[in-house]
Amino acid sequence: MSGQGSAGNVISALCSLFIPGLGQLLQGRWIRAIIMFLAAAGLWIILLGWIVHLWSIVDAAIFKAPPARR
């Protein structure tokens, strides 16, 4: 069972450190990944992209996947 602090979340957080939204993409959250990437790209124009960048890292690190169906 993967949860907060699992190896997958740590890897996802590290990926989001380099490219905002990449960690969410690895976790299979496509819409959230696109939102994070576009928001960071848009806000970097006015030098506030670091806010979304940090949010992306934290979001990937604390993500808890829903339980698998049987």
Backbone bond lengths (Angstrom), bond angles and torsions (degrees), N, CA, C in turn:
res aa  C-N    CA-C-N  psi(-1)  N-CA   C-N-CA  omega(-1)  CA-C   N-CA-C  phi
1 M - - - 1.452 - - 1.518 108.64 -
2 S 1.316 115.72 124.25 1.460 118.69 179.53 1.518 109.13 -95.87
3 G 1.281 115.18 136.95 1.448 120.72 179.38 1.508 109.24 -145.71
4 Q 1.309 115.63 -165.69 1.452 120.51 179.90 1.520 110.09 -58.25
5 G 1.327 116.84 130.82 1.452 121.13 179.48 1.514 113.85 88.72
6 S 1.335 117.69 -0.13 1.452 119.73 179.39 1.525 109.32 -70.57
7 A 1.323 115.64 163.11 1.464 120.62 -178.42 1.522 110.83 -59.94
8 G 1.329 117.69 -37.45 1.462 120.97 178.91 1.518 112.58 -62.60
9 N 1.329 116.35 -39.18 1.459 119.95 178.61 1.516 111.55 -69.70
10 V 1.323 117.00 -36.30 1.463 120.45 179.10 1.531 109.37 -66.02
11 I 1.312 116.88 -43.39 1.470 120.89 178.57 1.529 109.92 -64.12
12 S 1.326 117.04 -41.86 1.463 120.82 178.81 1.525 110.98 -63.26
13 A 1.319 117.11 -41.54 1.463 120.77 178.46 1.529 110.58 -64.02
14 L 1.317 116.95 -40.41 1.465 119.97 178.08 1.524 111.08 -65.11
15 C 1.317 117.22 -37.99 1.470 120.46 177.31 1.523 110.50 -65.15
16 S 1.334 117.14 -39.95 1.461 120.80 178.40 1.521 111.61 -68.91
17 L 1.308 116.72 -21.35 1.461 120.35 176.19 1.528 109.90 -63.52
18 F 1.314 116.91 -36.95 1.459 121.26 -178.14 1.529 112.71 -86.09
19 I 1.328 116.44 -43.54 1.468 120.87 179.57 1.527 107.71 -135.69
20 P 1.336 118.19 115.56 1.461 120.23 179.95 1.525 110.72 -58.17
21 G 1.328 115.92 129.80 1.455 121.28 179.09 1.518 113.81 96.81
22 L 1.330 118.00 -16.05 1.457 119.98 -179.24 1.533 111.19 -66.40
23 G 1.317 117.70 -36.68 1.461 120.76 177.63 1.521 111.94 -64.34
24 Q 1.328 115.81 -40.92 1.463 120.00 177.63 1.524 110.02 -65.69
25 L 1.319 116.71 -36.41 1.463 121.13 178.11 1.528 110.18 -63.63
26 L 1.323 117.34 -41.26 1.457 121.09 177.61 1.528 111.93 -65.26
27 Q 1.313 116.71 -29.48 1.459 121.09 179.30 1.522 111.81 -83.48
28 G 1.326 117.23 -2.43 1.460 121.00 178.21 1.513 114.33 85.76
29 R 1.318 116.91 14.79 1.463 121.20 179.74 1.526 108.46 -100.45
30 W 1.332 116.79 79.38 1.465 123.79 -172.28 1.523 112.54 -62.62
31 I 1.315 116.86 -46.84 1.468 120.04 -176.19 1.525 110.32 -64.91
32 R 1.331 116.61 -45.13 1.461 120.41 179.21 1.527 109.92 -62.50
33 A 1.333 117.90 -38.35 1.467 121.93 179.73 1.531 110.79 -62.83
34 I 1.323 116.42 -43.76 1.461 120.21 179.82 1.519 110.74 -65.08
35 I 1.337 116.28 -42.79 1.466 120.64 179.21 1.522 110.53 -61.64
36 M 1.329 117.60 -46.64 1.470 121.43 -179.53 1.530 110.94 -60.83
37 F 1.330 116.45 -46.08 1.458 120.50 -177.06 1.527 111.32 -64.08
38 L 1.339 116.37 -48.07 1.462 119.89 -178.13 1.530 112.12 -67.89
39 A 1.325 116.84 -38.74 1.468 119.95 178.72 1.528 110.51 -64.72
40 A 1.328 116.97 -44.21 1.461 119.97 179.12 1.528 110.72 -64.24
41 A 1.328 116.44 -43.88 1.465 120.19 -179.86 1.531 110.66 -61.78
42 G 1.317 116.22 -43.19 1.456 119.89 179.82 1.512 113.11 -66.45
43 L 1.329 116.57 -40.86 1.460 119.52 -177.57 1.531 113.32 -78.55
44 W 1.332 117.76 -20.79 1.474 118.51 176.62 1.516 110.87 -65.44
45 I 1.326 116.89 -21.81 1.465 120.36 178.49 1.532 109.83 -61.75
46 I 1.327 116.85 -36.60 1.469 120.16 179.20 1.531 111.13 -106.93
47 L 1.316 116.20 22.84 1.466 124.40 174.97 1.529 114.23 62.37
48 L 1.330 117.16 27.81 1.462 120.55 175.33 1.525 111.81 -115.45
49 G 1.304 117.19 12.03 1.456 121.39 -179.48 1.510 113.73 -64.76
50 W 1.329 117.09 -22.07 1.463 120.40 -179.94 1.525 111.17 -61.91
51 I 1.328 117.39 -26.88 1.467 120.41 179.56 1.535 109.78 -65.03
52 V 1.322 116.92 -49.54 1.457 121.16 179.82 1.528 109.62 -69.11
53 H 1.320 116.40 -35.20 1.460 120.81 179.25 1.539 109.97 -59.87
54 L 1.317 117.66 -48.03 1.471 121.38 177.28 1.527 111.55 -65.11
55 W 1.323 116.58 -40.46 1.463 121.13 178.02 1.520 110.28 -60.20
56 S 1.323 117.59 -40.07 1.456 122.56 179.12 1.529 111.08 -63.07
57 I 1.322 116.79 -42.53 1.469 121.47 179.84 1.522 110.65 -64.24
58 V 1.319 116.55 -48.68 1.468 121.13 -178.62 1.525 110.62 -65.09
59 D 1.325 117.01 -42.03 1.462 121.01 179.64 1.527 111.53 -60.55
60 A 1.325 117.25 -41.55 1.464 120.90 178.63 1.524 111.04 -67.83
61 A 1.320 116.64 -35.20 1.464 120.50 -177.05 1.526 112.56 -72.46
62 I 1.337 117.83 -34.32 1.471 119.50 -174.52 1.519 113.63 -100.87
63 F 1.324 117.81 4.01 1.464 121.49 -178.97 1.522 110.66 -62.32
64 K 1.322 115.53 132.39 1.459 121.06 175.59 1.518 107.56 -119.97
65 A 1.317 115.66 115.18 1.459 120.92 -177.99 1.521 110.59 -67.63
66 P 1.332 116.69 145.33 1.475 119.02 176.94 1.524 109.40 -66.93
67 P 1.320 116.99 153.45 1.471 120.16 179.99 1.534 111.19 -60.98
68 A 1.301 114.79 144.56 1.468 120.41 -179.31 1.521 109.52 -71.93
69 R 1.323 115.29 143.70 1.466 120.48 176.98 1.512 109.29 -80.76
70 R 1.302 115.33 151.18 1.472 119.77 177.96 1.480 110.82 -101.09
